[in-house]
Amino acid sequence: MQRTWAIIERDLRRFRRSPVLVIVSIIMPLVQLVVLGYAFGGKIKNLQVGVVDQDHNVPAVRLQEMFQAVAANARTFNTVAYPDEASALRDLRNGQINGVVDIPPHFSRELLAGASPRLALVEDNTDQFSAATLEGTLGGLLTAYNSPAVPPRLSAVATLSVVEVYPYVPYIQYLLPGTIVLAIFVSAMIGGGIIFIDDKARGLHEGYLVTPIRKFELILGFTLAGAAKAIIAGVVLITLGSLIAGIPDPLNPLRLARMLLLVVATALALISMMFLIMVRISDPLVPRAIFGMLNTVLYFPSGAVYPTGSFPPWMKAIAVVDPFTYAVHGFKELALKNTGLMAISYDLAFLLGFTVLAMTAATLLFRRTL
Amino acid sequence: MFDIEVQNLTRRFGEFTAVDAVSFSVEHGEVFGLLGPNGAGKSTLIRMLTTLLPPTSGTLRVNGFDVVRAPNDVRQSIGVIPQAMTTDLDLSAVENMSFFAKLYGIPREQRRRAIKQLLAEVDLEIWADKPVKMFSGGMRRRLEIARGLVHQPKILFLDEPTTGLDPVSRVSVWEMLSRLKRERDLTILVTTHYMDEADKLCDRIAIVDHGKLVALDSPLKLKAAIPGQNILEASFSAVPAGWTATLEGLPEAAGVKAEDHIFRISSNNGPRTTIALLEAARDAGVTVTSLSVQSTTLDDVFVHYTGHQLRDALQTPSAANSPFLLQRG
């Protein structure tokens, strides 16, 4: 144990003297949290919709009044009147407007005759998010337009009433659990297995491989030293991140304690995974080259940014073995729902089991000789 | 019992045989020098002796322990100063020593005493708490020597301890080694490129070339064993046919080697052969463009056995060749 402690002590001394790397590993995920959180979070506003009214009768005018109401209140879109379809479509293609609503010439007559006239929405579908918002808003608007002013006495329409179990979760809060895991991962990358590779590159390892230290003592030392740094990053993220994301009652001590437990389990799992991946690598450029790829392969399939339900089978398969998945799930439970440890017991068990397996494999693969 | 026993030691890297059936023994208290051109297999040999590389075949015993079967017993009995600088630049001298003392499992009180004493012995005590990145190459080398002795080993291995150091630091490193050896009853195995150092300091010298042991004896005997006590190095404007034979026929000449246009004549009596050489050249109408006479040095021994002074060879890539390796000095 003294030898393991010697490895840990050496690493933490170095860290104390140049903590820049860990600070970077904390700041990067925080920046991502804020930028991504606000980039994807908000409702889309101020779309430009061209309106070509070829009808000009009362029903068409009523429709246009409803458009104005949207423009004035929800501000989802503003309308721009066009005299004819051709000029509206030209502006649509030029990107000046996001969609064109075409009220056909016989719209009012057909409506009054009881036929179902069709309103055309031509949309710029290169931007799926704006297009979906337009469709949604106009769809809702038409439902309101179609409902009779006086409801029939017997209504046989089934309706859905939605009950929200938790307070509204903005996207930035949804992103927070993934960000915590990301910060731990970044520290694991720069503070874990790579330290041994850097030692190899500098020739330092020859110095301690001729001492009677055992493989397991060495690996345990590197793992615990790396985990200590990753835990620091994790602790900063669960507190500062919760404050930035606006989690209700962000500094609830009981929840922070539960999160700390999960931070420790996540740090151990990710550090031992990195050590296993790096155990046979000598070239210090390799880890730097594969970090970006590892990040993508582990972070996105985990459900950190989008629910896993939408993934193709191969990505779901990654999610099943990816420690990120369990860490993200655990932090979601704790941060967004403030659940107890029972809700994350499976996640904790997976992460600790993963740690044991990865450390065992790394010890078996580790070469004590040059 | 010998401190180091090497029998039929062979190491291959794929097709390449780096060390080829080498056998030798080192007695307790000896300073044993390992000489050879770059790529001759010295570092491979020292890495096998220090448990860093498993041998392909042969037996290796250090301090009575089999290197393959009882590596940890070997590690506890040896101090190793590898070729690459292995002190941690971010730590202070004491922290570096302390790190290694802990790896050797030395208890706290003993650790403190040993570090203090060793830093004094290598004249670094006033720099004890300064970060090693502020040290010069010579200071770092001395710190590594102190570090290699922190667990009081019986045998010290040094792989080119003075390469890259300035002449003053070289001398101080060697003086320190001689003193430590006397005071601590050490056996030392050292590789070096500097023949003058080896000549002065080693009790016995092994010359390695192409992975094979080509000569092994004390410096004095090695020098005496090669033909001629003086070496004449001469070059000529243009030489007639049979010139080498003419040179071989000079009085007291013991052998002639021609490399490019330079003739190396070993002689048992330098002055006599020199005068005869000049006369022979005049008679043959050959102009002597350069001539020097030297007494035999270990360099001559080296060249005699290895046949050349410079050898380029491809090596298996290792950390020691990495561009990330911190340069010595």
Contacts between the chains, C-beta under 8 A, distances in Angstrom:
chain1	res1	chain2	res2	distance
A	2	B	102	5.4
A	2	B	105	6.0
A	3	B	102	6.3
A	3	B	103	5.3
A	3	B	105	6.8
A	5	B	102	7.1
A	6	B	98	8.0
A	6	B	99	5.5
A	6	B	102	3.5
A	6	B	103	5.5
A	9	B	99	7.4
A	9	B	102	7.8
A	10	B	88	6.8
A	10	B	91	6.8
A	10	B	95	7.6
A	10	B	99	5.1
A	13	B	90	7.3
A	13	B	91	6.2
A	13	B	95	6.4
A	14	B	88	7.5
A	14	B	90	4.6
A	14	B	91	7.2
A	17	B	90	5.6
A	18	B	90	7.1
A	198	B	324	7.9
A	200	B	319	5.2
A	201	B	319	6.2
A	201	B	322	5.3
A	201	B	324	3.9
A	201	B	325	7.2
A	202	B	84	7.5
A	202	B	319	7.6
A	202	B	324	6.3
A	202	B	325	6.4
A	202	B	326	5.8
A	203	B	82	6.9
A	203	B	83	8.0
A	203	B	84	3.0
A	203	B	85	7.1
A	203	B	86	5.9
A	203	B	319	4.9
A	203	B	320	6.1
A	203	B	322	7.6
A	203	B	325	5.5
A	203	B	326	7.5
A	204	B	86	5.3
A	204	B	88	6.3
A	205	B	319	7.3
A	206	B	52	6.5
A	206	B	80	7.8
A	206	B	82	4.2
A	206	B	84	6.2
A	206	B	86	5.6
A	206	B	319	7.3
A	207	B	80	7.8
A	207	B	82	6.5
A	207	B	86	3.2
A	207	B	87	7.6
A	207	B	100	7.3
A	207	B	147	7.8
A	208	B	99	8.0
A	208	B	100	7.2
A	208	B	103	5.7
A	209	B	51	7.8
A	209	B	52	5.9
A	210	B	50	5.1
A	210	B	51	6.4
A	210	B	52	6.4
A	210	B	75	5.8
A	210	B	78	7.2
A	210	B	80	4.2
A	210	B	82	7.6
A	211	B	75	5.9
A	211	B	100	6.5
A	211	B	103	4.0
A	211	B	104	5.7
A	212	B	72	4.4
A	212	B	75	4.5
A	212	B	76	5.4
A	212	B	103	7.4
A	212	B	104	6.7
A	212	B	105	7.1
A	213	B	103	5.1
A	214	B	72	8.0
A	282	B	319	6.7
A	284	B	322	7.8
A	284	B	324	5.7
A	369	B	51	7.4
A	369	B	52	5.8
A	369	B	53	5.7
A	369	B	54	5.8
A	370	B	47	6.2
A	370	B	52	4.8
A	370	B	53	5.6
A	370	B	318	6.6
A	370	B	319	7.7
